[in-house]
Amino acid sequence: MTKQILSTPNAPAAIGTYSQGVKVGNTVYLSGQIGLDPQSMQMKDGIDAQIEQVFLNLGAVANAAGVGLNATVKLNVYLTDLATFAKVNETMAKYFDQPYPARAAVGVKELPRGALVEMDAVLFVE
């Protein structure tokens, strides 16, 4: 199997030693995305805007793999305040159709660049 590195200008450029996504066979691994605007590389203000931007960023990398977010089989959510988890659910319903992917939500002390939320995903491509 070959490894294909995914990259798109429609998601924030990597700010470290990682790729936006990697496709191996029928599996796509999306790196963690925070609420950075891909054009300005500035963090969106507030949890609602950051959640929205994270889904847009993940979707952009999924599109670079030739699929959409509905190809997600596993989504990991990292929040600096688990009280905001209901907002993730609310926004997630706009980006995913049922049946929803498997998911984990983890409370963390802090995230890169002071982000309030980060998400990564695993996708299946037919």
ZIBELGI-V79249 format. One record per pair of residues at least 12 apart in sequence whose C-alpha atoms are under 8 Angstrom apart, sorted by sequence separation. I is the first residue (numbers start at 1). GAP is how many residues later the second one is. D is the distance in Angstrom with one decimal. If there is no record, write none. Layout:
I|GAP|D ; I|GAP|D
This chain:
7|12|7.2 ; 8|12|7.9 ; 19|12|6.9 ; 6|13|6.9 ; 7|13|5.8 ; 18|13|7.7 ; 5|14|6.7 ; 6|14|6.0 ; 7|14|6.9 ; 35|14|7.4 ; 36|14|7.5 ; 5|15|7.8 ; 6|15|4.8 ; 35|15|4.2 ; 5|16|6.1 ; 6|16|5.6 ; 34|16|7.1 ; 35|16|6.6 ; 37|16|7.0 ; 5|17|4.7 ; 6|17|7.1 ; 35|17|7.6 ; 36|17|6.9 ; 4|18|5.7 ; 5|18|6.4 ; 35|18|5.0 ; 36|18|7.6 ; 3|19|6.8 ; 4|19|5.0 ; 34|19|7.5 ; 35|19|5.0 ; 38|19|7.8 ; 3|20|5.8 ; 4|20|6.4 ; 34|20|5.4 ; 85|20|8.0 ; 3|21|4.9 ; 33|21|5.6 ; 2|22|6.1 ; 3|22|7.6 ; 35|22|8.0 ; 1|23|6.6 ; 2|23|7.0 ; 1|24|6.1 ; 12|24|6.3 ; 33|24|6.5 ; 82|24|7.7 ; 12|25|6.5 ; 13|25|7.0 ; 33|25|6.5 ; 70|25|7.8 ; 82|25|5.7 ; 11|26|7.6 ; 12|26|4.0 ; 69|26|7.0 ; 70|26|5.6 ; 75|26|6.7 ; 77|26|7.5 ; 79|26|7.4 ; 81|26|6.4 ; 11|27|4.9 ; 12|27|7.4 ; 69|27|6.6 ; 70|27|6.5 ; 73|27|8.0 ; 74|27|5.4 ; 75|27|6.3 ; 76|27|5.6 ; 77|27|6.1 ; 78|27|5.8 ; 79|27|6.3 ; 80|27|5.6 ; 81|27|7.6 ; 10|28|6.0 ; 30|28|7.1 ; 73|28|4.6 ; 74|28|4.7 ; 75|28|4.7 ; 76|28|4.9 ; 77|28|4.6 ; 78|28|4.9 ; 79|28|5.0 ; 80|28|5.0 ; 9|29|7.0 ; 10|29|7.8 ; 12|29|6.4 ; 72|29|5.9 ; 73|29|5.9 ; 74|29|5.5 ; 75|29|6.5 ; 76|29|6.1 ; 77|29|6.2 ; 78|29|5.9 ; 79|29|5.9 ; 80|29|5.6 ; 76|30|7.9 ; 78|30|6.4 ; 80|30|5.8 ; 30|31|7.1 ; 80|31|7.3 ; 30|32|7.5 ; 81|35|7.4 ; 51|36|7.9 ; 80|36|5.4 ; 28|37|7.5 ; 47|37|7.7 ; 51|37|6.6 ; 55|37|7.8 ; 79|37|5.9 ; 80|37|6.6 ; 79|38|4.7 ; 48|39|7.0 ; 52|39|6.8 ; 78|39|5.6 ; 79|39|6.7 ; 21|40|6.6 ; 51|40|7.3 ; 55|40|7.3 ; 77|40|7.2 ; 78|40|5.1 ; 20|41|6.7 ; 77|41|6.0 ; 78|41|6.1 ; 23|42|7.3 ; 77|42|4.6 ; 76|43|5.4 ; 77|43|7.0 ; 75|44|7.0 ; 76|44|5.4 ; 11|45|7.8 ; 12|45|7.2 ; 75|45|6.0 ; 76|45|6.1 ; 11|46|4.8 ; 75|46|4.5 ; 10|47|7.1 ; 11|47|7.5 ; 74|47|5.6 ; 75|47|6.6 ; 73|48|7.6 ; 74|48|5.1 ; 11|49|5.8 ; 72|49|6.5 ; 73|49|5.9 ; 74|49|7.0 ; 10|50|5.7 ; 11|50|6.6 ; 72|50|5.8 ; 73|50|5.4 ; 10|51|7.7 ; 72|51|4.1 ; 73|51|6.5 ; 8|52|7.1 ; 71|52|5.2 ; 72|52|6.4 ; 8|53|6.4 ; 71|53|5.6 ; 7|54|6.8 ; 69|54|7.9 ; 71|54|6.6 ; 6|55|6.9 ; 8|56|6.3 ; 7|57|6.7 ; 6|58|6.3 ; 67|58|7.1 ; 6|59|6.6 ; 62|61|8.0 ; 58|62|7.6 ; 54|63|7.9 ; 58|63|7.9 ; 54|64|7.0 ; 50|65|7.8 ; 54|65|6.9 ; 50|66|7.3 ; 51|66|6.6 ; 50|67|6.9 ; 47|69|6.2 ; 43|70|7.9 ; 46|70|7.9 ; 47|70|7.4 ; 43|72|7.3 ; 34|78|7.9 ; 35|80|6.7 ; 34|81|6.3 ; 34|82|8.0 ; 35|82|7.2 ; 34|83|6.1 ; 35|83|7.5 ; 34|84|4.6 ; 33|85|5.4 ; 34|85|6.9 ; 32|86|6.0 ; 33|86|5.4 ; 32|87|5.0 ; 33|87|6.3 ; 31|88|8.0 ; 32|88|4.1 ; 31|89|5.3 ; 32|89|7.6 ; 30|90|5.6 ; 31|90|7.1 ; 29|91|7.9 ; 30|91|5.1 ; 29|92|6.1 ; 30|92|6.1 ; 29|93|4.7 ; 30|93|7.8 ; 28|94|5.7 ; 29|94|6.4 ; 27|95|7.0 ; 28|95|4.9 ; 27|96|5.7 ; 28|96|6.3 ; 27|97|4.8 ; 28|97|7.2 ; 26|98|5.6 ; 27|98|6.1 ; 26|99|4.8 ; 26|100|6.2
